[in-house]
Structure formats: structure tokens, C-alpha cells
Amino acid sequence: MKAKLISIAAVVLLLFVALMQISGVVRDRQAYRQLVVDGIAKSLAGPQTLTGPLIHRACTEEWDIALPEKRVETGRREFHLTLAPASLAVQGGSQLEARARGLHATQVFNLKARLTAQWSDLAGLQPVPEHRGSRLSCGQPLLMLSVSDARGIRHASLTLTGPTGAQNVPLKPGTFYGSYPRGVHAPLPAALVLAEPLEAVLELELVGTEQLAMVPMGSDTQVKLTSNWPHPSFGGQFLPVERKVTDRGFEASWRISSLASTAQQDVAQKKADAETLSVAFVDPGNTYALSDRATKYGVLFIGLTFLAVGLFEFMKSLRVHPVQYLLAGSAVCIFFLLLVSLSEHLPFGLAYGLAAAACVVLLMYYACYMLKSWLRGLPFGLGLAVLYGMLFVLLQMEQTALVLGAITLFVVLSAVMLLTRHVDWYARFERVNQFDQADQAEKNADKGGTKPGKNPPPSGGAGATGGAGGNLANGFAGATVKSSARFCD
């Protein structure tokens, strides 16, 4: 009995190693998919972060420094004046489509947005000297909008509105602003620089992959986004105040005050990690992520399979060899390898169904011979089918997987306890020990038996005692053969 338990433990360890190897295959394929996604992003555009609109102006201040011996040295200071909008309203919609390369695909978004920024006071663009008698000079004010990957800009237009009316201003590439070099800018006409207030309307079409983020640059920022993607993941430092997610897409809106954000100060100091609001377009059908989650249940599957086989063996006085445990466990492991390989070519649901059906049929057929009866093999296979069905449900549940898995384990444990509530475990173990003793006696009898060409042992005395022992061993062996030599009905 101890030797068999040690053998089964060794089988479990061997299968655990096999599961780790399969998990390694899944991670390798997932890493390769990420390389493909990165390649698509390099060829198209990566995740996008919008910063702006923002008005900035490069200025210099020079002053004279008197030195001994009537010498004069000129001091110089370069600085940027930045002016964030008093209010910023962003309204946009994004449409997603899949872009594939080989077996792998990623979601690409096409954002069409309207950004409306208003400045009630432009006095912040006037430089203030720090040295008496200094000379100030400033460049033309630039209105800029920064994007993290300018290759994704498909269209951009700017309309400026002041007291004199609206006018279209052409945009130029680049921002000329420190840590935010990519994007577009437009020099402000001199007439508008002196005008108050000022309104800028930017029409933008932007392409990117995986994630869209925005820096709340306004003293009062309002953002409203819509999309046809039903699996958004909201992140950044600010979550939407209102959101609606359906099977046809989502709607989300943010309202952010500069009192609650350091974004304006971060951008003014040219920090690259300003606070953002973001939405990631998560792909829940990522087959490698689902396969990786499924593989993590592999040890549980093997444990429950061995538990079912062990109960049949123990309750029905059967004999299942450790090699048979190994073969049954190997079929369970093969399921996960079939799943990841088939899901690369088929929809995940269909791939899961085919892999599960193949393994259930194989294990049910093999269990009929391993457990010596169709009446035992069929319930065994049905139980496995239910187990695979529960795993599929768990993989589809993003938020309730833990509670559903815990309830399933509780139901399994309850079923085992109910089925074995009347079992006399001492008597069962004693019966198992008797079978083990019978096996040992049979082996001893085989070793001490008569070989061809040799005289039989003499009767009486020691020989008679040996004969009696042989008869006893034959009796136990006969009982063992009767209890185990059953074939499929």
C-alpha cells in the first residue's frame, strides 16, 4: 500500500512537471503574440496620449552685471511661459477594427474627436522681468497639441475664435515643447494674442493601438467618449464619473477640476509622467490569456481525476496500476496542449469544445477497462464532461470566477462526503491489507514452487507445512483473481 501511494505521488509530480512545460509553451506563444502586436504598433501607431491644447511662448531675459575694473558681463535666462485653458471639453468617438499579422491580431482604434479650449485671460503670456533694467524678448506664442505617437495623426484642423471673429489657422508638425516633442502646433496671429477671450477648436482624427489616454489640461476638464468596443478597462488617475457598457460598446464621461489634479503643473514643468485619464481596449478573447488561465487549473483537474479513480478503486476493491494513473493524468495534460494549439486556428469556444470532447471520450473509454465496467466508466466520463463545462464557464466569468470556483469545489467535496458517509474506513483498509498479504503470499508461493525436471518436496514434516502454506496462498490468490479478473460488460 505504501509503495503504491509513493508511486502515485511520483506520477503526480511527473504530471506537474508536464503541466509546467505546457504553461511554458503558452507563455512562449503569448510572448510571440506580443512581439507581433508590437510590430503592428511600430508599423501603424502605438498607444496614444493626448496633451493639450496648450499655449506656450519661449522668452529670454538679458541683463548687465557690473564687474571690477569697469567690466560688464551679460547675464541671460531662458524660460517658457505656458497658459493652460480655463475650460477644456473633449467629445470623441472611437471605432475599433482588428489588424492581423499571421495567426495573431490586435485591436486598432480610430478616434475622431473635437477638442474645445477656452482662455478667458491671456495675461499669463506676458513676461515678467526678474532683474531691474533687464531686456526681455519673446517668440511668437504657439498653440500646441501633443500626441505620444504622431504617426497616428490622420487629420487635424484648428479654428481660432476671438472678438474679431473665427479664422482657420494651419497646423504644423512638432510642438517645440520639451518632454512633449511630438504633435502639432500653430503660431498665434498677433491680433489674437492681444485679444481676450480666445477659443480654439481642434478637429482630430487619430489612430492607435490598445490604449487611449488624455491629460486633463483645463482648469475645468470635461471628456466624453463613445466606442463600439464592449470591453473597456478604465485606468489612469481618474475614473469616469458616468459610464455605460453594453454589448454594442460603451459611453463614458469624466469631469476633472484642476483643484484635484497636478496635470497643469506637471506639464508646465515639462514632466513626462503627467496625470492622465485612460481607457484600454482589452481583448477578453485573447486565446493565450484564456489558455494560460485554463492551465492553472491543471493540477486541480488531475487531483479530481485521481480522486474519482481512487474512490472507485477503494470502494469496489479494484486494482488500478500507477501506470494507469499516469496514462489518465497524461490525457488530462494533453487537453491543455490541444486547447492552445487549436485556439490558434479556431474560435476559442470551438477549440475548447473539440479538445474537451476528445479527452472526455478517450478517458471514458479507457476508464471502462481500467475500472472493469461500463457502468463505472460512463459516470466517470460524465463527471469529467461536467468538470470541463465548469472550467469553460469559469474562463468566461471575469468578475465571479473565484466565487464560482469555490462553490464548485464545495459541491465536489460535499458529494464525496455524502457518498462515503457510511463507509467503515478501518474495515476497508483492513480488506486492502488482506489483498496485499494475499499478493505477497502468491509471490512467495511462486518462488518456492516446483520447477520442471526437479523432484517435488517430500510430504510430511517441513514439506507438509510448506504445502499447507501453499494451499493458503492459493486460496488468497484465487480470491484475488475472482475479485479483479472482470472485463467490460
C-alpha positions in Angstrom: 0.0 0.0 0.0 2.8 2.4 0.9 4.7 1.6 -2.2 1.6 2.3 -4.3 1.0 5.7 -2.6 4.6 6.6 -3.3 4.2 5.6 -6.9 1.1 7.7 -7.3 2.8 10.7 -5.7 5.7 10.3 -8.2 3.1 10.2 -11.0 1.5 13.4 -9.7 5.0 15.1 -9.6 5.7 13.9 -13.1 2.4 15.3 -14.4 3.0 18.6 -12.6 6.3 18.9 -14.4 4.4 18.2 -17.7 1.9 21.0 -16.8 4.7 23.4 -16.2 6.2 22.6 -19.6 2.8 23.2 -21.2 2.5 26.5 -19.3 5.9 27.4 -20.7 4.6 26.8 -24.2 1.6 29.0 -23.6 3.8 31.8 -22.3 6.2 31.5 -25.2 3.3 31.7 -27.7 1.9 34.7 -25.7 5.3 36.4 -25.9 5.4 35.8 -29.6 2.0 37.3 -30.0 3.1 40.4 -28.1 6.0 40.7 -30.5 3.6 40.7 -33.4 1.4 43.3 -31.7 4.4 45.5 -31.1 5.4 45.0 -34.7 1.9 46.2 -35.8 2.2 49.2 -33.5 5.6 50.1 -35.0 4.2 49.9 -38.5 1.0 51.8 -37.6 0.9 53.6 -34.2 1.2 52.6 -30.6 -0.9 53.6 -27.5 -1.8 57.3 -27.7 -1.8 60.0 -25.0 -3.2 63.5 -25.8 -1.7 66.5 -24.0 -3.3 69.9 -24.7 -4.3 72.2 -26.2 -1.7 74.5 -24.5 -0.3 77.9 -25.4 3.4 78.4 -24.7 5.9 81.1 -25.5 9.7 80.9 -25.4 11.3 84.0 -23.8 14.8 85.3 -22.9 15.9 87.8 -20.4 19.2 89.6 -20.5 20.8 91.9 -18.0 24.1 93.6 -17.4 26.4 92.6 -14.5 29.0 95.1 -13.4 32.4 93.6 -12.6 35.6 95.2 -11.2 37.7 97.4 -13.4 34.6 98.7 -15.2 34.0 95.5 -16.9 30.4 94.4 -17.8 29.1 90.9 -18.2 25.8 90.0 -19.7 23.5 87.5 -17.8 21.0 85.5 -19.7 17.9 83.5 -18.7 15.7 81.4 -21.0 12.3 80.4 -19.9 8.9 79.2 -21.2 5.6 80.8 -20.5 2.7 78.3 -20.5 -1.0 79.0 -20.4 -3.5 76.2 -19.8 -7.1 76.7 -20.9 -9.7 77.7 -18.4 -12.0 75.1 -19.7 -11.5 72.1 -21.9 -14.2 70.0 -23.5 -13.4 66.8 -25.4 -16.0 64.9 -27.3 -15.0 61.9 -29.4 -15.9 58.5 -30.7 -13.6 55.6 -31.5 -14.2 52.7 -33.8 -12.1 49.6 -33.4 -11.1 47.0 -36.0 -8.8 44.1 -35.9 -5.4 44.1 -37.7 -3.8 40.7 -38.1 -0.3 39.5 -39.0 -0.2 35.8 -39.5 -2.1 34.0 -36.7 -2.2 37.0 -34.4 -4.4 40.1 -34.3 -4.7 43.2 -32.3 -7.4 45.9 -32.0 -6.7 49.3 -33.6 -8.8 52.3 -32.7 -9.7 55.2 -35.0 -10.6 58.2 -32.8 -12.5 61.2 -34.2 -12.5 63.9 -31.6 -13.4 67.6 -31.2 -11.4 69.5 -28.6 -12.7 72.9 -27.5 -10.4 75.0 -25.3 -11.2 78.4 -23.9 -8.9 81.0 -22.4 -10.6 83.9 -20.6 -7.3 85.7 -19.9 -4.1 85.8 -21.9 -2.1 87.9 -19.4 -0.1 84.8 -18.5 1.7 85.1 -21.8 3.3 88.5 -20.9 6.8 88.0 -19.4 7.7 89.5 -16.0 11.4 90.6 -15.5 13.3 89.2 -12.6 16.2 91.7 -12.9 15.9 95.5 -12.8 16.8 97.1 -16.1 16.8 93.8 -18.0 15.9 93.3 -21.6 13.0 90.9 -22.4 12.4 89.2 -25.8 9.8 86.6 -26.6 9.0 84.5 -29.6 5.6 84.1 -31.2 3.1 82.3 -29.0 2.4 78.7 -30.1 -0.7 76.7 -29.6 0.2 73.0 -29.4 -1.4 69.6 -29.0 0.9 66.8 -28.1 0.3 63.1 -29.1 2.6 60.3 -28.0 2.8 58.8 -31.5 2.4 61.4 -34.2 2.3 58.7 -36.9 -1.3 58.1 -35.9 -2.5 61.6 -36.9 -4.8 61.2 -39.9 -6.3 64.7 -39.9 -6.1 67.8 -37.7 -7.5 71.3 -38.2 -7.7 74.3 -36.0 -10.2 77.1 -35.7 -9.4 80.1 -33.5 -12.2 82.5 -32.4 -11.6 85.9 -30.9 -13.5 89.2 -30.6 -12.8 89.8 -34.3 -14.3 86.5 -35.4 -13.2 83.0 -36.3 -10.4 82.1 -38.6 -8.8 78.8 -39.7 -5.1 78.5 -38.7 -2.9 76.0 -40.5 -1.2 73.4 -38.2 2.5 72.4 -38.4 4.3 69.3 -37.2 6.0 69.3 -33.8 5.3 71.2 -30.6 8.7 72.7 -29.7 8.0 72.0 -26.1 10.5 69.9 -24.1 9.2 66.5 -23.0 6.3 66.6 -25.4 8.0 67.0 -28.8 5.5 65.0 -31.0 2.3 66.5 -32.1 1.1 69.7 -33.9 1.4 73.4 -33.3 0.1 76.7 -34.8 1.7 80.2 -34.3 -0.9 82.5 -33.0 -1.6 85.7 -35.0 -0.5 88.9 -33.2 -4.1 90.2 -33.3 -5.3 87.2 -31.3 -2.5 87.3 -28.8 -3.8 90.6 -27.5 -7.5 89.6 -27.7 -9.4 88.3 -24.8 -11.1 85.8 -24.6 -9.8 83.2 -27.0 -11.4 79.9 -28.1 -9.6 77.1 -30.0 -11.5 74.2 -31.7 -9.4 71.3 -32.8 -10.8 68.6 -35.1 -8.6 65.5 -34.8 -8.6 62.0 -36.3 -6.1 59.8 -34.6 -5.2 56.1 -35.0 -3.6 54.0 -32.3 -3.5 50.6 -30.6 -4.6 49.1 -27.3 -5.0 52.3 -25.2 -6.1 55.9 -25.4 -5.2 58.4 -22.6 -5.7 62.2 -22.1 -4.0 64.7 -19.8 -6.7 66.9 -18.2 -5.1 70.3 -19.1 -8.1 72.6 -18.4 -8.9 74.2 -15.1 -12.2 72.5 -15.7 -12.0 69.5 -18.0 -14.9 67.5 -19.4 -14.4 64.5 -21.6 -17.0 62.3 -23.2 -16.0 59.2 -25.2 -18.0 56.6 -27.1 -16.9 53.5 -28.8 -18.1 50.3 -30.3 -15.8 48.2 -28.1 -17.7 46.3 -25.4 -14.7 45.5 -23.1 -13.2 48.8 -21.9 -10.7 49.0 -19.0 -10.7 52.4 -17.4 -7.5 53.5 -15.8 -5.1 56.4 -15.1 -5.5 58.7 -12.1 -9.2 59.5 -12.8 -12.1 57.1 -13.4 -15.2 58.2 -15.3 -18.0 59.7 -13.3 -20.5 58.1 -15.6 -20.2 55.1 -17.8 -22.5 52.7 -19.7 -21.1 49.4 -21.1 -23.2 47.2 -23.3 -22.7 44.5 -25.9 -22.6 47.2 -28.6 -20.0 49.4 -27.0 -19.5 51.9 -24.2 -20.1 55.5 -23.2 -18.1 57.3 -20.5 -17.7 60.8 -19.3 -15.1 62.5 -17.0 -15.3 65.8 -15.1 -12.0 66.9 -13.6 -11.0 70.1 -11.8 -7.5 71.5 -11.7 -8.0 71.6 -7.9 -7.9 67.8 -7.9 -5.1 67.4 -10.5 -1.5 68.4 -10.8 -1.5 67.9 -14.6 -1.1 71.6 -15.4 1.9 72.0 -13.1 3.4 68.7 -14.4 3.2 69.9 -18.0 4.4 73.4 -17.1 7.5 71.8 -15.5 7.8 69.5 -18.6 7.4 66.3 -16.6 6.8 63.4 -18.9 4.6 61.5 -16.4 1.7 63.9 -16.0 -1.6 62.6 -14.6 -4.0 61.1 -17.1 -7.4 59.5 -17.6 -7.3 56.5 -19.9 -9.2 53.7 -21.4 -7.7 50.4 -22.6 -9.4 48.3 -25.2 -9.0 44.9 -23.6 -9.4 41.8 -25.7 -11.1 39.2 -23.5 -10.9 36.7 -26.4 -7.1 36.6 -26.2 -6.7 32.9 -26.6 -3.3 32.7 -24.9 -4.6 34.6 -21.8 -7.6 32.2 -21.6 -5.3 29.2 -22.2 -2.9 30.3 -19.5 -5.8 30.7 -17.1 -7.1 27.2 -18.0 -3.7 25.7 -17.5 -3.6 27.0 -13.9 -6.5 24.6 -13.2 -4.5 21.6 -14.5 -3.3 20.4 -11.1 -6.9 20.6 -9.8 -8.1 18.6 -12.8 -5.5 15.9 -12.2 -6.3 15.8 -8.5 -10.1 15.4 -9.0 -9.5 12.8 -11.7 -7.2 10.8 -9.4 -9.7 11.2 -6.6 -12.5 9.7 -8.7 -10.3 6.8 -9.8 -9.1 6.2 -6.2 -12.7 6.1 -4.9 -13.7 3.6 -7.5 -10.6 1.5 -6.7 -11.1 1.7 -3.0 -14.9 1.3 -2.8 -15.1 -1.5 -5.3 -12.0 -3.4 -4.3 -10.4 -2.8 -7.8 -6.7 -2.7 -8.6 -5.5 0.3 -10.7 -1.9 0.3 -11.5 0.2 3.6 -11.2 0.9 3.3 -14.9 -2.9 3.6 -15.5 -3.0 6.7 -13.2 -0.1 8.1 -15.3 -2.0 7.5 -18.6 -5.2 9.1 -17.3 -3.3 12.1 -16.0 -1.5 12.4 -19.3 -4.8 12.6 -21.1 -5.8 15.5 -18.8 -2.5 17.3 -19.6 -2.9 16.8 -23.3 -6.2 18.7 -23.1 -4.4 21.9 -22.3 -1.9 21.5 -25.2 -4.7 20.7 -27.6 -6.6 23.8 -26.4 -3.7 26.3 -27.0 -2.9 24.7 -30.4 -6.4 24.5 -31.7 -7.3 28.0 -30.5 -4.7 29.5 -32.8 -6.7 28.4 -35.8 -10.3 28.2 -34.5 -12.6 30.3 -32.3 -11.8 29.7 -28.6 -15.2 28.2 -27.8 -15.0 25.7 -30.7 -11.4 24.8 -29.9 -12.3 24.2 -26.2 -15.2 22.0 -27.2 -13.2 19.9 -29.5 -10.3 19.4 -27.1 -12.6 18.7 -24.2 -14.8 16.2 -26.2 -11.7 14.3 -27.4 -10.2 14.0 -23.9 -13.6 13.0 -22.3 -14.3 10.3 -24.9 -10.7 8.9 -24.6 -10.8 8.9 -20.8 -14.3 7.4 -20.6 -13.4 4.6 -23.0 -10.2 3.9 -21.1 -11.9 4.1 -17.7 -14.3 1.3 -18.7 -11.3 -1.1 -18.9 -9.4 0.5 -16.0 -12.4 0.3 -13.7 -13.6 -3.1 -15.2 -17.1 -1.9 -16.1 -19.0 0.3 -18.4 -21.3 1.2 -15.5 -18.3 2.8 -13.8 -16.6 4.2 -16.9 -19.7 6.1 -18.1 -20.3 8.1 -14.8 -16.5 8.8 -14.7 -16.7 10.3 -18.2 -19.8 12.3 -17.5 -18.2 13.7 -14.4 -15.2 14.8 -16.5 -17.6 16.4 -19.0 -19.2 18.4 -16.2 -15.8 19.4 -14.9 -14.7 20.7 -18.4 -18.0 22.5 -18.7 -17.5 24.3 -15.3 -14.0 25.3 -16.4 -15.3 26.9 -19.6 -17.8 28.9 -17.5 -15.0 30.0 -15.2 -13.0 31.2 -18.1 -15.9 33.3 -19.3 -16.5 34.9 -15.9 -14.2 37.8 -15.4 -15.6 39.0 -12.1 -17.2 36.0 -10.5 -14.7 33.3 -11.3 -13.4 32.9 -7.8 -16.8 32.6 -6.1 -18.0 30.1 -8.8 -14.8 28.0 -8.5 -15.1 28.0 -4.7 -18.7 26.8 -4.9 -17.8 24.1 -7.4 -15.1 22.7 -5.1 -17.5 22.8 -2.1 -20.1 20.8 -4.2 -17.4 18.2 -5.1 -16.3 17.9 -1.5 -19.9 17.6 -0.3 -20.6 14.9 -2.9 -17.6 12.8 -1.8 -18.6 13.1 1.8 -22.2 12.1 1.1 -21.1 9.1 -1.0 -18.7 7.9 1.7 -20.7 8.7 4.8 -21.5 5.1 5.6 -18.0 3.7 4.8 -16.2 1.8 7.5 -12.7 3.1 6.7 -11.0 0.7 9.1 -12.7 -2.3 7.5 -11.9 -1.0 4.0 -8.2 -0.5 4.8 -8.1 -3.9 6.5 -9.5 -5.5 3.4 -6.9 -3.8 1.3 -4.2 -5.1 3.6 -5.6 -8.6 3.2 -5.3 -8.3 -0.6 -1.8 -7.1 -0.2 -0.9 -10.0 2.0 -2.6 -12.4 -0.5 -0.4 -10.9 -3.3 2.7 -11.4 -1.2 1.8 -15.0 -0.3 1.2 -15.7 -4.0 4.6 -14.3 -4.9 6.2 -16.4 -2.2 4.4 -19.5 -3.4 5.6 -18.8 -7.0 9.2 -18.5 -5.7 9.0 -21.8 -3.7 7.1 -23.8 -6.4 8.3 -27.0 -8.2 10.3 -26.4 -11.3 10.2 -28.8 -14.3 12.8 -31.6 -14.0 13.0 -31.4 -10.2 11.7 -33.8 -7.7 8.7 -32.5 -5.6 9.3 -31.8 -1.9 8.7 -34.7 0.4 5.4 -34.9 2.1 5.1 -34.5 5.9 7.2 -32.6 8.2 8.5 -29.3 6.9 7.3 -30.2 3.4 3.8 -30.7 4.7 4.0 -27.3 6.4 5.1 -25.7 3.2 2.3 -27.4 1.3 -0.3 -26.1 3.8 1.2 -22.6 3.4 1.0 -23.0 -0.4 -2.7 -24.1 -0.1 -3.4 -21.0 2.0 -1.6 -18.8 -0.5 -3.6 -20.4 -3.4 -6.8 -19.6 -1.5 -5.9 -15.9 -1.2 -4.7 -15.8 -4.8 -8.0 -17.3 -6.0 -10.0 -14.8 -4.1 -7.8 -12.0 -5.6 -8.2 -13.3 -9.2 -12.0 -13.5 -8.7 -12.3 -10.0 -7.5 -10.1 -8.4 -10.1 -10.5 -10.5 -13.3 -13.6 -8.7 -14.6 -13.8 -7.4 -18.1 -16.0 -4.8 -19.6 -19.7 -5.8 -19.7 
